[in-house]
Amino acid sequence: MKECPICHEPLQAVKLRCDACKTAYEGEFILPRLARLDAQFQRLAETLIEYGGNLKEMSEALDISYPTLKKRLNALSLALKKLKEHDEQTITEILEAIESGTISAKEGIRRIKEINGEL
């Protein structure tokens, strides 16, 4: 679930828990870009990986024409580019917040690493 079923605004991940040791972490967490894609784009990305980028096999497996597949892949690419641009803007805002003293450098670095998938 990516958006609120009531107001349709994006949901924010605020709690993570380890099933093994039951340790829980609360805060603001940024999901990886692929996890922030719409479900249809997530399935398309998964299929692209599953078929090793072989578009002919993909179009057959999805029972769609090659031009339709290319159109969907272009839309997926555009969606990822928009998310990346948003992340870059967020990083700029984090750096400005560090510079102004609104957040600590440690917190800013944690957030930037999270955006870049390093945590």
C-alpha positions as CSV (number, residue, x, y, z in Angstrom):
1,M,0.0,0.0,0.0
2,K,1.5,3.3,-1.1
3,E,-1.2,5.8,-0.5
4,C,-3.8,6.5,2.1
5,P,-7.1,4.8,1.2
6,I,-9.0,7.8,2.7
7,C,-7.3,10.9,1.3
8,H,-5.0,9.2,-1.3
9,E,-1.9,11.1,-0.1
10,P,1.4,9.1,0.0
11,L,2.0,6.9,3.1
12,Q,5.2,7.4,5.1
13,A,7.1,4.4,6.5
14,V,7.6,5.1,10.2
15,K,8.2,1.8,11.8
16,L,10.4,-1.2,10.9
17,R,10.7,-4.4,12.9
18,C,13.0,-7.5,12.7
19,D,10.9,-10.6,12.9
20,A,13.8,-12.6,14.3
21,C,14.7,-10.6,17.3
22,K,11.6,-8.3,17.5
23,T,13.7,-5.2,17.6
24,A,11.7,-2.2,16.2
25,Y,12.9,1.1,14.8
26,E,10.6,4.1,14.6
27,G,11.3,7.3,12.6
28,E,10.9,8.5,9.1
29,F,12.1,6.0,6.5
30,I,12.5,6.6,2.8
31,L,11.6,3.5,0.7
32,P,13.9,2.6,-2.2
33,R,12.8,4.0,-5.6
34,L,11.6,0.7,-6.9
35,A,9.3,0.3,-3.9
36,R,7.9,3.7,-4.5
37,L,6.8,2.8,-8.1
38,D,3.2,2.0,-8.9
39,A,2.4,-1.7,-8.6
40,Q,2.1,-2.0,-12.4
41,F,5.6,-0.6,-12.8
42,Q,7.0,-2.8,-10.1
43,R,5.6,-5.9,-11.9
44,L,7.0,-4.7,-15.2
45,A,10.5,-4.1,-13.6
46,E,10.3,-7.6,-12.0
47,T,9.4,-9.1,-15.4
48,L,12.3,-7.2,-17.1
49,I,14.7,-8.7,-14.6
50,E,13.1,-12.2,-14.8
51,Y,13.6,-12.3,-18.5
52,G,17.1,-10.8,-18.4
53,G,16.0,-7.8,-20.5
54,N,14.9,-10.0,-23.4
55,L,12.1,-7.9,-24.8
56,K,10.9,-10.5,-27.3
57,E,10.4,-13.1,-24.5
58,M,8.9,-10.5,-22.2
59,S,6.3,-9.4,-24.8
60,E,5.4,-13.1,-25.3
61,A,5.1,-13.8,-21.6
62,L,3.0,-10.6,-21.1
63,D,1.0,-11.3,-24.2
64,I,1.5,-7.8,-25.6
65,S,3.0,-6.5,-28.7
66,Y,6.6,-5.4,-28.8
67,P,5.6,-1.7,-29.4
68,T,3.3,-1.8,-26.4
69,L,6.0,-3.3,-24.3
70,K,8.4,-0.5,-25.4
71,K,5.8,2.1,-24.6
72,R,5.4,0.6,-21.1
73,L,9.1,0.4,-20.5
74,N,9.5,4.0,-21.6
75,A,6.8,5.0,-19.0
76,L,8.7,3.0,-16.4
77,S,11.9,4.8,-17.2
78,L,10.2,8.2,-17.0
79,A,8.7,7.3,-13.6
80,L,12.1,6.2,-12.3
81,K,13.7,9.5,-13.6
82,K,11.0,11.5,-11.8
83,L,11.7,9.7,-8.6
84,K,15.4,10.2,-9.0
85,E,14.9,13.9,-9.6
86,H,12.7,14.1,-6.5
87,D,15.4,12.3,-4.5
88,E,18.0,14.7,-5.8
89,Q,15.8,17.7,-4.7
90,T,15.3,16.1,-1.3
91,I,19.1,15.7,-0.9
92,T,19.6,19.3,-1.7
93,E,17.0,20.2,0.9
94,I,18.7,18.0,3.5
95,L,22.0,19.6,2.8
96,E,20.4,23.1,3.2
97,A,18.9,21.9,6.5
98,I,22.3,20.7,7.7
99,E,23.9,24.0,6.7
100,S,21.2,26.0,8.5
101,G,21.4,23.8,11.6
102,T,17.8,22.6,11.3
103,I,19.0,19.0,11.4
104,S,22.3,17.5,12.6
105,A,24.9,16.4,10.1
106,K,24.5,12.8,11.5
107,E,20.8,12.8,10.8
108,G,21.3,14.4,7.3
109,I,23.9,11.8,6.4
110,R,21.6,9.0,7.5
111,R,18.7,10.4,5.4
112,I,21.0,10.8,2.3
113,K,22.3,7.3,2.7
114,E,18.8,6.0,3.0
115,I,17.8,7.8,-0.2
116,N,20.8,6.3,-2.0
117,G,20.0,2.8,-0.8
118,E,23.1,2.6,1.4
119,L,21.3,1.7,4.6
